[in-house]
Amino acid sequence: MIWSESRTYHNNYLKSVSGIEATLAAVRVRQHVNPLSQKYQTPVNPLNWEDIYSNSTQPLHLDIGCGKGHFLSSMAQIEPRWNFLGLEIRKPLVQEAIARRDQLRLTNLHYLFCNVNNSLRPLLGSYPTGALQRVTIQFPDPWFKHRHAKRRLVQPQLVAELATYLAVGGIVFLQSDIETLAMEMCDHFAAHPAFQRQGGQAWLLENPLSVPTEREKSTLVQGEPVYRALFIRD
C-alpha cells in the first residue's frame, strides 16, 4: 500500500538516533541558498542505482529539499520495503545525513547534494521505470520577495518532470506553514493535466504519512497551522 499504516517510531531507532546526534558536530549552513547561482548550475550525472540500494527494484520515495534527513531516516526504518532518496542543495546537511545513515546501516536510504532544478531528469531518467511512487515537498524556502519568486522550488518545469517519471497512481504530498506558498505549489500541480488534487480545494487536516518533519512538529507546537495537499498522478 502507498501509505504506511504505522504511526509509531521504533524504540531502537530513537535510541540509536540520540547516540548518533551526540557524536555529530553541529553543522552551520546558510538558511537560504539561491538555486540560480552559477555554482549550482552543473547537473549531477546519472547514478548506478544497483550500487546505491541493496534492492533497486523497490518502490522509491523522493523527498525534495530533505534538509538534515531526519524525516527520511525515520521513514526508511519504518518502511524497509521502500527505497528513499533525499535531495538537498546545502552540501553540509547532506554530509551530516549520510553520516547518520551510515551509522544506522540503512541500505534503502540515500542522500544527494544537488540542485533539483537541473538534476531531476538525469537522476530519475536513470532509475528503473515505474519505481518512483511517492514524492514529498515539505516546507520549502518561501523566498518572500516578489523578485525572488523564480528561486522557489516548485516551478512548472519541476512539475512537468515529476509527471514524466512518477508512476501512474503515484502521489505528491505538499506542505508548508506559509499559506500563499502552499497555494502557489498547489496551483502549479493543478495546472498540469497529469495531476489531480485529492479532497477538493480544502487543506488536509492531518499528515497522511507516519512521520512528521521537524518543521511540522515545531509549527504545530507553536499553535500555527500547516497547509497540506495531496496530488495523484493520473
Secondary structure, DSSP 8 states (H G I E B T S, - for coil): --S----S--HHHHHHHHHHHHHS------S---TTSGGG-S------HHHH-S-TTS-EEEEES-TT-HHHHHHHHH-TTSEEEEEES-HHHHHHHHHHHHHHT-TTEEEEE--HHHHHHHHHHTS-TT-EEEEEEES-----SGGGGGGSS--HHHHHHHHHHS-TT-EEEEEES-HHHHHHHHHHHHTSTTEEETTTTS--SS-SSSS--HHHHHHHHTT---EEEEEEE-
